[in-house]
Amino acid sequence: MKIGLQTWGSDGDIRPFLALSGGLSKAGHEVTLVITSADNKNYSSYANEMGFAIIHAGELQYDEKEIKYIAKKIVNAMTPVGQMKSLIKYLFNPLIDIMFQSARKLCIENDLVIGHFLHYPMHIAAEEAKKPYATLTLNHSGISSRYSRIYGVPNLGIRMNPIWWKLFNFLVSRVLIPEANELRKIQNLPPIKNIIDKMLTSTSLNLIAVSAAICQRQKDWPQYQQICGFLNMPDYAEKWTIPKDLKNFIEAGLPPVFITLGSMISLEVSPHKITELLVEGALIAGCRAIVQSNWEQLHDFPDYPEIYKIGRIPHQHIFPYCQAVVHHGGAGTTHSATRYGCPSVIIEHFADQGFFGNELRLLGIAPRLLHRKSVTKKKLAREIKTVLTSPEMKKKAQALSAIMQKENGVQKAVELLEDRFIKKSLQ
């Protein structure tokens, strides 16, 4: 089967699509993945390793001053909806035309298309072409249920929770619908009023790429909502050998804490300042730490014997050596940390990261949530100490790890796709 996939965003939005594309290719399908990277990264090496075609569609043309302005607008927005509005305005809308044309080409050349849940140009292209279409959702925070609340608001029970979901739908639709309906109008498609229920999720199949250890299926979810598990990148796609000095650092004492903000470090107006906070938080906590940052940009940053500086690294290769992970609550880092039995300390930047942080807290493997606007080195040190002095957190993290180690999200996703779009079409 010829299958086209399309995604947009940062690493966290792209890596699951890389993993799924590789899994579909391994299963014998002819796969093309179209990527629009919000930070203009090139992912061709992954496609070469995993055997699928890759197309990079569009680049944002911002200079360094503009990038800092945009980053400030996004991270300093007062509400999650405000963050989404800035994100869409500066990083999504400028690329709509090229993303839509790429989506139309995918629909013409493939038997099935799969899109990022937020990627409405792909949704519209599939509807226009009447092409079988699935979506991939990277967290379950936006899937409505009368049995669950929206993150950040009280749980009012099965009778009142739907009111929260209607309000959430309305606010998200206000951000996305004007541009979406403009594109629909050009293609002679009728306008929509409800973007979440009508566009952002395929009613044929929506894959929820979250571990069942973290995401509980709600009783009122329709059958097209299917939890496949997290889509982990295979080790062979990210070859890495531990440097000798890092191996020596790990073996020199107690297991270190890994500290990273992932791609969020690039959104910080002052990467030096936030990195300094992370390092000092670890020093005050009295732990050894591996700190990931854009070190090549941080000139004259002091060295400490308790701190190992590291740049970009595949987390699955290093987390097994760590006793805890401080991170931003992104889906990928959340899953990787938990999969290797590490409790987490979360410093959220966006609402969905706070959602994952709260899920981990409820599971008993993370302390109270920290926020990038209010975090201090002392607050960070306090939560690191909370984790490191809690045998119960470590025990629970190891129990969840045992569950996640048995999951194969990519294989499950491939099975769900084949069952829905190949086997049923033959019946």
Order of alpha helices (4+ residues) and beta strands (2+ residues): beta-alpha-beta-alpha-beta-alpha-alpha-alpha-beta-alpha-beta-alpha-alpha-beta-beta-alpha-beta-alpha-beta-beta-beta-alpha-beta-alpha-beta-alpha-alpha-alpha
